[in-house]
Amino acid sequence: MQDNRNLILAIVLSAIVLIGWSIFFPTSTEELPAEQPPQEQIADAPGGTDAPVAAQPRTVDQALAEGGRVPIDTPLLKGSINLQGARIDDLSLVRHRYDQKKNSEAIRLLSPAGTPKAYFAEAGWTGEGVETPGPSTVWQASADRLTPEKPLTLTWENGTGQRFIQTISVDDGYLFTIERRVENRGEGAIAVRPYATARRAQATSDQSFWTVHLGPMGVFNDAAEYDIDYETLDEEGRQRFTTTDGWVGFTDKYWLTAIIPGKGESVTANMRAVPSGGYQVDYVSEPMLIAPGQAKSGTTRLFAGAKEKEFLDRYEDEGVVRISKAIDWGWFEWFMRPIFDLLRWLFHVTGNFGVAIICLTFLVRLVLYPIANKQFRSMAGMRRIQPKLKALQDRYKEDKPRLQQEMLKLYKEEKINPAAGCLPILLQIPIFYALYKVLLVSVEMRHQPFVLWLQDLSAPDPLTPVNLFGLLDFTPPSWIAIGILPILLGITMWLQFKLNPQPMTDPVQKQVFGIMPWVLMVIMAPFAAGLQLYWVVSNILTIAQQKWLYYRYDKEQEASEHAAQKG
């Protein structure tokens, strides 16, 4: 019947969406980047100079031991500033680890030049007719440590009357502020041009997704640029933007390094692949003319850390234009942000993200209750009139148009809307997608445990009968590693379908209903356990709600028929 086909179509469309996700948006397992030949680095800086090439590969420990450094010590960051070049090139994220092992190291975001995964940021000046500091310049430090309470001032004089000053401060999050000042004590005027740059020797090791931008990005003239990736820079060369405010940087799945001009400053921003290897983003400000006896200042800010929504929103409120766009929310940002904020609030209340997802499921079912009530009342009515439908089908099996007319007449008499089952399913799709995207892009969900074997809700369920729940010493391929949650999803979906009115005429419909739960079980196996948990709990609530509403509907019908008989 046509109305049942509509219900099946909604379910099949949902499955197609899921199949598309599993094919085009594969789940990503975070790994350490592969070792590559070291590259000292990434030439073609705005200043036109670069640090000397290392004769031999260096480890991070060797690089850190080579020169003068000032430690960075904040609640979220540990590392150091290299006094040679005034580079921020040693930075680890204290509360984010590579994996969940007790001895796992903190994520290293920035590494010194000449190391295999070199990645650093610096600010400086270019100039004509005046010597400016460069990558080999050794700066004088005012303090032995940089903390949120204790800024660091770096100074250097060129010997011809010009003094360059960088005062670096850092907050309790991931934002560095560099106040730059040039004092001209010489006899003639000078012209200098401030710049800032971030450079990395390798592209990100995270897997690419159609729904999540990775690589070079920025915000230019109040619009986020997601269309340029590493391949674009390799094939098309430098990408240039002129903007006021905004920022430019590199975004990974969970991490961001962004250089940010001063408020209201007009700059030319560049993204480029460097011929010697690696990638660079930078911006160059307008030239500054400094007369003898005068000084001029400017500001650069550097975000280097995890893309935690709390900090991104805070910095956006503090004037960093659209830095929250570093999280690629996609077209449904207006819907996904509230879902994430609700999840985070529930997590703060419950202390467990798995419990928060379960609470979210209850809230969604509560909001959809009026619609679900109509749906299940209609489905209960369909179950009750199955014998009447069967009689009509037998009577008019040779006259399909008349059969449709009589069925519609019966639906009208019984006050049943067979298509009511489609709406709740369709309304669930955007909620399901929002949760999928939140689990995919939010670092807050990374490595969050639930209970028992579910120790990372952003990863697939690891416990699978394929290897006898870990008793066999091998890891099966993801496409057959069907975990406990996907199995529960299939079973609960099957039970839910069993409660629905069964299609009576079309054997294809019966086959779809029969195999769909098990197809979805396989499709959902590689997805995040948090997403599987949401769906399983939603199915269980649907089954309970459906049985209760069926019971209540049957009682109402019995009471109505009894009253009619008395009357």
ChimeraX attribute file (.defattr): number of C-alpha atoms within 10 A of each C-alpha:
attribute: neighborCount
match mode: 1-to-1
recipient: residues
	/A:1	14
	/A:2	10
	/A:3	15
	/A:4	19
	/A:5	15
	/A:6	16
	/A:7	19
	/A:8	19
	/A:9	14
	/A:10	18
	/A:11	18
	/A:12	15
	/A:13	14
	/A:14	17
	/A:15	18
	/A:16	12
	/A:17	13
	/A:18	19
	/A:19	16
	/A:20	13
	/A:21	20
	/A:22	17
	/A:23	10
	/A:24	13
	/A:25	17
	/A:26	15
	/A:27	20
	/A:28	17
	/A:29	12
	/A:30	13
	/A:31	11
	/A:32	11
	/A:33	13
	/A:34	9
	/A:35	10
	/A:36	11
	/A:37	12
	/A:38	21
	/A:39	23
	/A:40	25
	/A:41	27
	/A:42	25
	/A:43	22
	/A:44	15
	/A:45	20
	/A:46	20
	/A:47	21
	/A:48	9
	/A:49	14
	/A:50	17
	/A:51	17
	/A:52	12
	/A:53	15
	/A:54	14
	/A:55	8
	/A:56	10
	/A:57	16
	/A:58	18
	/A:59	15
	/A:60	17
	/A:61	11
	/A:62	12
	/A:63	17
	/A:64	19
	/A:65	9
	/A:66	9
	/A:67	11
	/A:68	16
	/A:69	21
	/A:70	19
	/A:71	18
	/A:72	21
	/A:73	19
	/A:74	19
	/A:75	14
	/A:76	16
	/A:77	25
	/A:78	17
	/A:79	24
	/A:80	22
	/A:81	24
	/A:82	23
	/A:83	20
	/A:84	18
	/A:85	19
	/A:86	26
	/A:87	20
	/A:88	26
	/A:89	23
	/A:90	27
	/A:91	25
	/A:92	23
	/A:93	23
	/A:94	18
	/A:95	12
	/A:96	20
	/A:97	18
	/A:98	15
	/A:99	16
	/A:100	14
	/A:101	8
	/A:102	7
	/A:103	9
	/A:104	11
	/A:105	16
	/A:106	17
	/A:107	19
	/A:108	20
	/A:109	22
	/A:110	24
	/A:111	26
	/A:112	28
	/A:113	28
	/A:114	26
	/A:115	25
	/A:116	23
	/A:117	26
	/A:118	24
	/A:119	28
	/A:120	23
	/A:121	26
	/A:122	23
	/A:123	24
	/A:124	25
	/A:125	22
	/A:126	20
	/A:127	16
	/A:128	10
	/A:129	9
	/A:130	15
	/A:131	15
	/A:132	21
	/A:133	24
	/A:134	21
	/A:135	18
	/A:136	14
	/A:137	15
	/A:138	18
	/A:139	21
	/A:140	16
	/A:141	19
	/A:142	14
	/A:143	13
	/A:144	11
	/A:145	16
	/A:146	22
	/A:147	19
	/A:148	15
	/A:149	10
	/A:150	15
	/A:151	17
	/A:152	20
	/A:153	19
	/A:154	18
	/A:155	18
	/A:156	18
	/A:157	17
	/A:158	13
	/A:159	9
	/A:160	12
	/A:161	15
	/A:162	21
	/A:163	19
	/A:164	21
	/A:165	20
	/A:166	25
	/A:167	17
	/A:168	21
	/A:169	19
	/A:170	24
	/A:171	17
	/A:172	15
	/A:173	21
	/A:174	23
	/A:175	20
	/A:176	20
	/A:177	19
	/A:178	23
	/A:179	17
	/A:180	21
	/A:181	18
	/A:182	23
	/A:183	19
	/A:184	21
	/A:185	17
	/A:186	16
	/A:187	12
	/A:188	11
	/A:189	15
	/A:190	18
	/A:191	15
	/A:192	22
	/A:193	18
	/A:194	25
	/A:195	24
	/A:196	25
	/A:197	26
	/A:198	27
	/A:199	28
	/A:200	28
	/A:201	28
	/A:202	20
	/A:203	18
	/A:204	18
	/A:205	15
	/A:206	17
	/A:207	16
	/A:208	18
	/A:209	16
	/A:210	10
	/A:211	16
	/A:212	18
	/A:213	22
	/A:214	29
	/A:215	22
	/A:216	29
	/A:217	24
	/A:218	30
	/A:219	24
	/A:220	21
	/A:221	14
	/A:222	14
	/A:223	12
	/A:224	20
	/A:225	15
	/A:226	17
	/A:227	11
	/A:228	17
	/A:229	16
	/A:230	20
	/A:231	12
	/A:232	16
	/A:233	18
	/A:234	16
	/A:235	9
	/A:236	12
	/A:237	15
	/A:238	15
	/A:239	14
	/A:240	14
	/A:241	15
	/A:242	14
	/A:243	19
	/A:244	17
	/A:245	20
	/A:246	27
	/A:247	29
	/A:248	29
	/A:249	29
	/A:250	26
	/A:251	22
	/A:252	23
	/A:253	26
	/A:254	19
	/A:255	20
	/A:256	25
	/A:257	27
	/A:258	26
	/A:259	28
	/A:260	28
	/A:261	28
	/A:262	22
	/A:263	15
	/A:264	10
	/A:265	15
	/A:266	17
	/A:267	23
	/A:268	16
	/A:269	25
	/A:270	21
	/A:271	28
	/A:272	22
	/A:273	26
	/A:274	21
	/A:275	12
	/A:276	13
	/A:277	17
	/A:278	23
	/A:279	26
	/A:280	28
	/A:281	28
	/A:282	27
	/A:283	27
	/A:284	22
	/A:285	19
	/A:286	13
	/A:287	14
	/A:288	16
	/A:289	14
	/A:290	18
	/A:291	17
	/A:292	16
	/A:293	14
	/A:294	13
	/A:295	17
	/A:296	14
	/A:297	14
	/A:298	16
	/A:299	19
	/A:300	22
	/A:301	22
	/A:302	27
	/A:303	24
	/A:304	26
	/A:305	26
	/A:306	26
	/A:307	26
	/A:308	19
	/A:309	20
	/A:310	12
	/A:311	18
	/A:312	23
	/A:313	15
	/A:314	14
	/A:315	19
	/A:316	14
	/A:317	13
	/A:318	9
	/A:319	13
	/A:320	22
	/A:321	21
	/A:322	20
	/A:323	27
	/A:324	21
	/A:325	22
	/A:326	29
	/A:327	25
	/A:328	19
	/A:329	22
	/A:330	14
	/A:331	9
	/A:332	12
	/A:333	15
	/A:334	10
	/A:335	13
	/A:336	21
	/A:337	15
	/A:338	12
	/A:339	17
	/A:340	20
	/A:341	13
	/A:342	16
	/A:343	23
	/A:344	19
	/A:345	14
	/A:346	20
	/A:347	17
	/A:348	12
	/A:349	12
	/A:350	13
	/A:351	12
	/A:352	16
	/A:353	24
	/A:354	27
	/A:355	18
	/A:356	23
	/A:357	25
	/A:358	20
	/A:359	19
	/A:360	19
	/A:361	21
	/A:362	16
	/A:363	12
	/A:364	14
	/A:365	19
	/A:366	12
	/A:367	11
	/A:368	15
	/A:369	15
	/A:370	11
	/A:371	16
	/A:372	22
	/A:373	17
	/A:374	17
	/A:375	23
	/A:376	24
	/A:377	23
	/A:378	24
	/A:379	24
	/A:380	23
	/A:381	22
	/A:382	21
	/A:383	16
	/A:384	15
	/A:385	17
	/A:386	15
	/A:387	11
	/A:388	13
	/A:389	19
	/A:390	12
	/A:391	12
	/A:392	17
	/A:393	20
	/A:394	11
	/A:395	12
	/A:396	14
	/A:397	13
	/A:398	10
	/A:399	10
	/A:400	11
	/A:401	10
	/A:402	15
	/A:403	19
	/A:404	16
	/A:405	11
	/A:406	16
	/A:407	16
	/A:408	16
	/A:409	12
	/A:410	16
	/A:411	18
	/A:412	11
	/A:413	9
	/A:414	14
	/A:415	12
	/A:416	20
	/A:417	18
	/A:418	24
	/A:419	16
	/A:420	21
	/A:421	24
	/A:422	18
	/A:423	15
	/A:424	19
	/A:425	15
	/A:426	15
	/A:427	12
	/A:428	16
	/A:429	15
	/A:430	14
	/A:431	16
	/A:432	14
	/A:433	17
	/A:434	22
	/A:435	20
	/A:436	20
	/A:437	21
	/A:438	22
	/A:439	22
	/A:440	25
	/A:441	20
	/A:442	20
	/A:443	20
	/A:444	20
	/A:445	21
	/A:446	18
	/A:447	18
	/A:448	18
	/A:449	19
	/A:450	19
	/A:451	11
	/A:452	6
	/A:453	11
	/A:454	21
	/A:455	17
	/A:456	23
	/A:457	25
	/A:458	28
	/A:459	24
	/A:460	25
	/A:461	26
	/A:462	22
	/A:463	17
	/A:464	20
	/A:465	16
	/A:466	17
	/A:467	14
	/A:468	11
	/A:469	13
	/A:470	13
	/A:471	9
	/A:472	10
	/A:473	9
	/A:474	10
	/A:475	12
	/A:476	12
	/A:477	10
	/A:478	15
	/A:479	12
	/A:480	14
	/A:481	21
	/A:482	24
	/A:483	25
	/A:484	19
	/A:485	26
	/A:486	30
	/A:487	22
	/A:488	19
	/A:489	28
	/A:490	22
	/A:491	17
	/A:492	22
	/A:493	24
	/A:494	18
	/A:495	15
	/A:496	18
	/A:497	16
	/A:498	13
	/A:499	16
	/A:500	16
	/A:501	18
	/A:502	15
	/A:503	17
	/A:504	14
	/A:505	12
	/A:506	11
	/A:507	10
	/A:508	10
	/A:509	17
	/A:510	14
	/A:511	11
	/A:512	14
	/A:513	21
	/A:514	14
	/A:515	12
	/A:516	17
	/A:517	23
	/A:518	18
	/A:519	14
	/A:520	19
	/A:521	21
	/A:522	19
	/A:523	21
	/A:524	29
	/A:525	26
	/A:526	25
	/A:527	25
	/A:528	20
	/A:529	28
	/A:530	29
	/A:531	26
	/A:532	26
	/A:533	23
	/A:534	23
	/A:535	23
	/A:536	23
	/A:537	19
	/A:538	22
	/A:539	22
	/A:540	17
	/A:541	16
	/A:542	19
	/A:543	19
	/A:544	13
	/A:545	17
	/A:546	22
	/A:547	16
	/A:548	13
	/A:549	20
	/A:550	21
	/A:551	13
	/A:552	14
	/A:553	17
	/A:554	16
	/A:555	12
	/A:556	12
	/A:557	14
	/A:558	12
	/A:559	12
	/A:560	12
	/A:561	12
	/A:562	11
	/A:563	10
	/A:564	9
	/A:565	8
	/A:566	7
	/A:567	6
